[in-house]
């Protein structure tokens, strides 16, 4: 894990899920995945959007031409955990499509215009991942 992520994770855990800096006031979670190739646990901080029946996260990678590693990990192993505030949830990940994706993505861009900037920087469709309660 790089130092940037490690600092955010430490601050998140020391402050009941709140961080400062560029994420001050933003909804942030810690996503636990399993490496697609390595099988090793991985942990990534990211912004999320609360949904009626779960959460959405966005594989933006700041508008890079490829999807982030965590996206490939959850595609291979969709059973994930998320730390939100002081709680940890067992969730199942799926990629949103069609109208569902458009509705969630539009709301994210409206609430956080940086996501529209990421979209403008890349030719790929940024995946919207829905995290729902594991049954």
Residue pairs with C-beta under 8 A, 6 or more apart in sequence:
1 9
1 43
5 43
5 44
5 45
8 19
8 23
8 28
8 45
9 30
9 43
9 45
11 19
11 20
12 18
12 19
12 28
12 30
12 45
12 83
13 30
13 83
16 85
16 86
17 28
17 29
17 83
17 84
17 85
17 86
18 28
19 28
19 45
23 45
23 47
26 47
26 112
27 47
27 48
27 49
27 50
28 45
28 46
28 47
28 48
29 45
29 46
29 47
29 48
29 55
29 57
29 82
29 83
29 84
30 43
30 44
30 45
30 82
30 83
31 43
31 44
31 45
31 46
31 57
31 70
31 74
31 80
31 81
31 82
31 131
32 41
32 42
32 43
32 80
32 81
32 82
32 83
33 41
33 42
33 43
33 44
33 70
33 73
33 74
33 77
33 80
34 40
34 41
34 42
34 73
34 76
34 77
35 41
35 42
35 69
35 73
36 69
36 72
36 73
36 75
36 76
36 77
42 69
42 70
42 73
44 68
44 70
46 57
46 58
46 70
47 57
47 58
47 112
48 55
48 56
48 57
48 82
48 84
48 131
49 55
49 56
49 57
49 104
49 107
49 108
49 111
51 104
51 130
53 132
53 133
54 91
54 130
54 131
54 132
54 133
55 82
55 84
55 91
55 130
55 131
56 96
56 104
56 108
56 128
56 129
56 130
56 131
57 128
57 129
57 131
58 105
58 108
58 115
58 126
58 127
58 128
58 129
59 67
59 68
59 70
59 71
59 126
59 127
59 128
59 129
60 68
60 115
60 118
60 119
60 126
61 67
61 68
61 118
62 118
62 121
63 117
63 118
63 119
63 120
63 121
63 122
64 121
64 122
65 122
65 123
65 124
66 124
67 124
67 127
71 127
71 129
74 80
74 93
74 129
75 93
75 95
78 92
78 93
78 94
79 90
79 91
79 92
79 93
79 134
80 90
80 91
80 92
80 93
80 131
81 88
81 89
81 90
81 91
82 88
82 89
82 91
82 131
89 131
89 133
90 133
90 134
91 131
91 132
91 133
91 134
92 131
92 132
92 133
92 134
92 135
93 129
93 130
93 131
94 129
94 130
94 132
95 101
95 127
95 128
95 129
95 130
96 104
96 127
96 128
96 129
96 130
100 128
100 130
101 128
104 128
104 130
105 115
105 126
105 128
108 115
108 128
109 115
109 116
109 119
115 126
118 126
119 126
